[in-house]
């Protein structure tokens, strides 16, 4: 299935799903409130089949070689490569393999995040090679040889213009449990690619058991048909959805009042992807409300916090055991700072709305004759970010205040879901992380936000057919999500404001 066919088919299914969701909830018939019915079940099954393109996967393979090059090699050889050595070492290995391919002209220097001539990395290549023992280097060469033989030269060239290996030391520890002793090969990488589907199956099973078949089917429909996280992005990758499974199951456990384990899972999600820490904010707000009302700390908050703190401690220790010792955390922080000024065209977040302009969405700042086509655009974004810092902080504050007001009147699991809105307002995330929107049916509003998202998703499919500009597509998504979140949290936030005003008025 080519991309256009995929977009048309999934766009059509999204339209059908939108109609079906409205029909099911406007005319529920005799179905119990937690039951999906045949219509939603059918669409959920079709949506799940649609996500991997009905078995076509990436067209020729279920392995996402781009992702696995970074995450398999990066984790397996993390003791030697760290965060700066992957591309330099792969160039050195390629040279020793005598493939007969020309050396690519430019590569990203992972020490500075700049695209430089490949020959400028020669000293760094030699330095990274010295980090390996002879046995480990032969293993690395063999694994690099697999990727070189399995992919076209231009594909490998473009891989080494990406932004390197960037997971946390905690994620690296987890990944090395699988990758450390396995050689690169079709069977190995296919096996690793199955970890995420198994984790996702566990997540959705937990949702069905906790919230019922109606909510479970709505979650599956959003998951399977979502434009921003199409299979092309991280399908067939290695351990890229562990954070989502941990976060979603944690919310289900809050619903089941198993708060200690929920806290530990949220800690894991936070320590592998950072931003899932936003899902803890809502429950803390609920806990503060109960402290104000009942003059004591609720036991569930103590259990949740204890689980979270223990999870953080265990994850810190695990990260130090990932191959580079405790200094791995310092190196990760340095690497994170290096990426702070990196703007990606498939980013989605509140800040996009305040920084994008017409030249951005029409790509007038992009020069495809440069080794780094978005170099001028990224410099412009850095400048605008500095100039508009006060405006960005002001809007962020108002957005977060509205989220807190909405969380104030919710249960812990419902308040945790607002972490999606907190992530939107506080950080810029690449498009495929918005797969977390599949959790919105767990909210008490149930179907209305689902219908809003399906309408938004339909618009993204249509936009894809009309423009190649990711800046246009995901800039529009950022704006639409801002409206979506305000509509989602607005009613509760306004009720809280009115309640506070009423109390102040009566006390006066």
N, C-alpha and C positions, 0 to 999 in steps of 0.2 A: 504494500500500500504506500503510494507516494504521499508527500506531506499535504498536498492540496486535497486529496481524497480523504486523508485522515481528518483534516479540519472540517470538511463538509459533512462527513459522517458523524463526527462527535458534536458538531454544531447542531445537526439535525436531531441527534439524541438528546442534547441539552434542551432544545425546544420542546420535544416530547415530554421530557422529565418535568419541565416547568409547568406544562399543561396538566400532567398527571398529578403533580404535587398539589396544585390549586384545586383540581377536581376532587382528590382524595380528602382534602381537609375542608372544602366547602360543602361537600356532600358525602359525609363519612358513612352513611347508611347505618347498618347495625353493628359495625366493627367496634370492638373495644378500643379505647383511646391509645393503648400501647401496641395494637396490632397493625401490621403493615397492609395486609390485603394482597390479593394476587397481582394487582397492577403495580404496586411499589416493589414487590418481590421480583417481578419480571424485569423491571427497569434496573433494579439493583444488580441482578445477575448479568444483564447485558452491559451495564456500566463497568463491572469488574472485568469482563471479557474485553471491553473496549480499551481499558488502560494499557495493556501490552499489545495494542493494535490487533486484537483478535488472533494472537499467536504469531503475528509477523515480527514482533519484537522490534529490533533495529533493522529489519529487512534481511540481514544475512546471518545474524547471530543474536543471542541473548546477552552477550557480554558487552558491557560499555567499556571499551578499551581505553578511552580518554580518562574516565574516572578511575579505572583499575590501575592504569599507569601511575597515577598519583597516589592512590590510597593503598594499593597492594605493595608497590615498591617502597613508598614512603614509610609505611609502618614496618614492613619486614626489615628494612635496612636503616631504621631510624637511629640506631646507635652510631652509625657512621655518617649518615646523610644529614641528620638534624633537620633544620628548616631551610638551609641554604644550599644543600649539595645535590639535590635530585637532578637538575638539568645538567650541571657541570659534569657529574659522574656519568650520566647517560651518554654525553658526548664523548667522554674518555673511553667508555666501554665500546661505543660504536666504532671509534677509531681503531681500537685493538681487534675488533671483529673483522675488519677489512671487508665491509659489505659491498664496496664499489660504489656506494652512493656518494654524491657530493656533500660536503659539509654545509649545513644550512648557514646562510649569511648572517643571520641575527638570532639571538636567543635572549630570554629574560634572565638578567642577573638577579638571583634570588636574595642576594645580600642587600641590594638597593631597590629592587622592584622595577628597575629600568631595563628597557630593551637595548642591548649593546651588540656590536659586532662579535661574532663567535670567537674570533682569535683573541679578543681581549680577555676571554675567560681562561686562557691557557694556564696561567699561574694558579688560578683557583682550581682548575681541573686537577693539576698535579697535587695540590694540597689536599683535596678531597680524596684522591686515590690513596694517599698515605694514611688515611684514617682506617683503611681496610686491612685485614690480614689477607694473605694470599688465598686462603680457602674461601673466605667471605667474598673476595673480589671475583673469584671464578663463579660463585653462585650468582652474584649480581650480573656478571656478563651474560650468563646463560639466561637469566630472566629478561634482560634487556634484549637479547637476541630474539626471544619469543615475540616481544612487542614489535620489533623491527620487521620480522618475517610476516607478521599477521596483519600489518597495516601499510598503506601506501606512504611513500616518502613525505608527501605534503601534509598528511594527517599527523605524522610524528613531528614535523616541523612546526605545525600550529600548536601541538600539545606543549612544546617547549617555549611557546610565547604566552602561555597561561600564567597563573600566579603561584604555582608551586604547591607544596604540601603544607597545609595550615591547621590541621586538627589539634585539639588540646592533647597534652600528655596523657590524660585519662582515656580519651578515645584511642590513642595509640596503644596504651596498655591492653585495652579490650581487643583491638584489632590484631595485635601480635599473638594473642591466644590462638588465632586462626591462621595467620599468615606466616608466622615465624619459621616454620619448618617445611612449608609447602613450596614446590617449584612452580614457576609460572607455566601455565598450559591451559588448553581449552577446558579440560575436566576440572582443574583446580579453580579457575576463575568462574566457571559456571556454578560450581558448588558454592563459592563465596557469594555469587549473585543471588542465590536462593535464601540467604539469611534474612534479607529485608522482607520478602514475601511471607516468610514464616513469622517474623515479628509483627507484621501488619495483620496477618490472620489472627494472631493472639490478641491484638488490640481490638479488632472488630468483634471477635468472639466475646470479649469482656464487655464491649458496648451493648451487644445484643442481650447478654445475661443480666446486665445492670439496668438498662433503660428500656428494653423491649424491642420487638422486631421493627416497629415503625421508625424509631429513632435510628436503629441499626441500618435499616435500608436507606434512609435519607443520608446517613453518613457515607455509605457505600456509593451512592449515586454521585455525591459531591466528589469523593475520592476518584472514582473511575472516569469522570467526564471533565475534570478540571483542566482548563487550558494552561495555567501557569506551571503546572507540574506534570506535563505530558511525559510519557515514558522516555522520550528522547533525552530528557535532561539527566535524570539519575537512575532510570530503570536499567537493570543489569549491572548496577554498581555494587560496591562492597560496604555494607554496614552504614548506609546513609540515612536510614529511617529509625535507628535505635532511639534517638531523642523523641521522635513522635510517639513511638510505642510506649516509652516510659512516661511521657507527659499524659497521654490519653488514658492509660491504665491508672495513673495516679489520680486523675479526676474521678474515674469510676470508683476507686477505692475510697475517696472522700465521700462519695455518695453512699458507700457501704459502711462508712464510719470506721474504716481501717486506716487511721490517720498516720500511724508511725511508718508503715510501709509506703504509704503515699508520699510522705516526706522524703524517704530514702530514694524513691524513684525520681522525684522532682530534683533532688540533689544530683543524681546521675545525669539526667537530661541537661541540667545547668552546667555541669562540669565537662560535658562533651560538646555543647553548642552555645553556652553562655546565655543567650537570650531567653531560653525556657525559664530562667529565674523569674521572669515577669509573671509566670503563672502562680507564684507564691504570694504576690502582692494582694490580690483580691481576698484570699482567706485571712491574711493578716489584718486587713481592713475590717472584715467581719469580726475577727477576734477583738479588735479594739472597740468596736461597737458594743460587744457583749460585756467587755470590761467596764465600759461606761454605764451600761444598763444594770448590770448585776454586781458591780463592785468587786469582782474577782476574775482571775484569769481562767478561762474555760479549759477544761482538761483536754479537749480535742486539740486545742492550739498548742498546748505543751507537748502532746504526742507528735503532732505534725512538725513542730519546731525541732524536737529532739531527733526525729528521724532525719530531718533535713541536715542538721548539724553533723550527725554521725555519718550520713552519706557523704557530705562534703569532706570530712576528715579521711574517710576510706578512699575517696577518689583522689585526694591529694597524695596519699601514700601510694596508690596504684600508679599515678602519673610519674612518681619518682622511681618506680620500678619498670618503667617502659623502655629502658635502654640507655638513658643518658643521665640518670641520677636526679637528685633534687634540682639541679641547675636547669633541667628541662623546663621548669616553670618560668624561670627567668628568661630563657630563650624564647619561650612562647610569648611572653609579654613583649619582648623586643620585636618579635615577628608581627605581633598584633599592632604595635605602634607603627611599624613600617607600612602596614596595609591601611592605616587610618585614612590616608588621603587618596585611596584608590576608589574611583567611581566606576561602577559597572553599568552597562547599558540595560541589563535585565534586573536592575535593582528596583525594589518597591518599598515605599515608605512615605510618611508624612512630609519629610524634608524635600522630596522630589517636587511636591506641589509648590514649595516656596522658592526653589532654585531653578527649575526648568523654565525655559522660554521658547519662543517660536524657532529660534535658531537651533536649539537643542533637539527638538522633536523632528525638525526637517533635516538634521545632520549637516547644517552649514558649517559647523565647527570641526568636521571630520575630514581628514586628508588621507585617502587610501594610498597615496604615493609614499607615505612614510612607513617605516617598519612598525611604528606604533601609531595607527591611524587616529586614535582618540587622544593623542598627546595634548593637543591644543584645547580640546574640550575639557579634559581633566584639569588642566591649569585654570581654565575659566571657572569650573565648578569649585575649585579650591578658593579662588578669589571671591566668588559669590557667597560661599559658605562663611568666609571671614566678614564680608561686608554686611551680611544679613543675619549675623549671629543673634542680635537682640530680638529680631522678629521671630526667628526660629525658636528661641527659648521661650518667648512670650506665648506663641501658639502651642508649643509643647506643654507648657504649664497649664493652659486652659484645657487642653485635651485630657491631660492626666487628672486634673481636678474633676472633670466630668466623669471620668472612669471611676475615680474613688467614690464620688457621690452615688453612682450606680451600684458599685459593689457594696455600699453601706447597708443596703436593704436586701441582700441576697443570702443564700446559704453558702457554706464554704465551697462546694463543688461548682455552684453557679457563678460565684465570684471568681473562682480560679479561671473559668473560661474567658474572663475579660483580659486575661494575659495576652490573648491574641490582639486585642486593641492596644494594649500597652506596648507590645512589640512593634506594632505599626507606627505608633507615635514616637517611640524612643530610639529605634535603630533602623538602619536601612538593610533589608534582607534581599538576597537574590530570589528570583521568582519562585523557584521550586520549594522554598521553605514555607510558602503559603499553603502547602498541603494541609497545614494545621487548620485551615478553614473547614476541613471535613469534620471537625469537632463541634461546629456551631449547632448541629441538631441536638446536642446534649443540653443546650440551654432551655430554660423554661418556656421561652417564646415559641420553641419547636419549629413550626413550618414557615412562618413569615420570613425570618432571615434566610432560610433555605431558598425560598422563592426569589428573594432579592438577589442572593448570590447567583442563582441559575440565570437570572436575567442579565446580570453583570457578565457572567461567564460567556453567555451567548454573544454579547457585544464584543468580547475579546476575540472570539473566533471570527466574527465578521471583520473586525479591524485587521486581523492577521491577513485576510484575503485582500485587503486594500493597501497595505503598506509593508515594506520590509523593515521599517524602523522600530527596533526594540524600544528606543526612547519614546516614540509615539505610543506604542502599545502599553508599555509598563508605566509610562507617565500618566496615561489615561486611567490605567488600573489604580494607580496611587490616588488620583482624584476621586474615582468612583468608590474606592474603599473608605476614604475619609467620610463621604456621604453615608455609606453603608454603616460604618461604626457609630456615627452620630445618631442615625435612625435606630440602631440597635440599643445603644445605651441611653439615648436621650430621655425617653419616658421615665425610666427609673431615676436618672440624675435629677430631672425636674421635680419629681415627687419628693426627693430628699431635700432639695432646695426649699420647696414650699413648706415642708415639714419643719425645717430649721427656722425659717422665717416666722412660722406660726408659733413656735416655742419662744422665740425671742420677743415676739409681739405680746404673748400672754404673760411672759415674765416681766415685761416693761410696764 
